[in-house]
Amino acid sequence: MGLGEKIHNAAEKLHGKGKEAAGDATGNDRLKAEGKGQHIKADLKQAGEKVKGAFRKH
């Protein structure tokens, strides 16, 4: 996984957490769900990149 991908995934994860927190604070369920989805998507992308990296090493 390249440094650029790590930074992008971390930024997307933080953005999702921020949306989730904003939705929670305002009582906006749609925004909260959208943020949670974005956060989970970033985690999955990061996990996929780690798997690809593991296969490249072997």
Secondary structure, DSSP 8 states (H G I E B T S, - for coil): --HHHHHHHHHHHHHHHHHHHHHHHHT-HHHHHHHHHHHHHHHHHHHHHHHHHHHHH-
